[in-house]
């Protein structure tokens, strides 16, 4: 029996949720589940249709991207996941999608403006977008360089770091305290991206939400005295 059975099931469940939520088509997208004690994570195999995937198909790799267990090739984005697990404290899952509206903003190379309280509930600033990778990074270890670019972009933010980002010209990456939380964040990001696009279509001169309303919504959900949800 696999020593990583539970980790592989967690990764499989999260990948199935990604598909169920309409955030992935064909074989696009991937979710990983990280076990920090073992120093490994399970991730979707590359190019395998969701309808055919089973928990045992998940590939377990170490933080250097080496396969520890699994007969299939891991996701082509594996090294990006590894960079994030090594450098963002406390995360246990990473998700990458090619969801339509989030990708549209990434392709436009624009951060998603904070227009409303749905966005503010999640993060009190625009959703950041990375610059395009340099030619040398693209021609080098592309997936690892993508992870490094995400970290560099997060480090340059003036405030707290979000659990989501757009990679310029590519698409969204999200992360969280569990694989399912990473998927949830992908769904929220896609909806924020869609709402922002519709807002600009209705009013091209729309302005960002005022700061007091942003902070009220963010703090009531994430602040020291948060009162959203149950105890």
Number of C-alpha atoms within 10 A of each C-alpha: 4 10 8 20 14 13 24 26 18 24 29 27 17 28 29 19 18 26 20 11 13 12 20 21 14 11 15 18 26 31 33 34 34 29 16 14 6 9 13 24 29 33 32 32 24 19 16 17 12 21 10 7 15 14 18 16 22 32 27 28 22 19 19 14 19 13 18 14 18 16 13 17 16 25 22 16 21 28 24 23 30 23 21 23 26 14 12 14 9 13 22 22 29 33 28 26 26 21 22 16 20 29 21 21 25 27 17 13 20 19 20 24 20 22 21 19 18 16 26 23 18 22 22 23 25 17 23 23 25 23 16 17 16 12 9 10 16 14 10 11 11 19 19 21 20 24 22 17 21 23 18 12 16 20 12 9 12 8 10 11 19 18 22 26 27 28 28 25 19 20 24 26 29 26 30 21 16 20 28 25 20 28 31 20 21 29 20 17 26 20 17 25 26 17 18 20 19 12 16 14 11 10 10 10 9 13 13 13 17 11 11 8 14 23 19 16 22 21 20 15 17 15 13 8 9 13 12 14 7 4 4
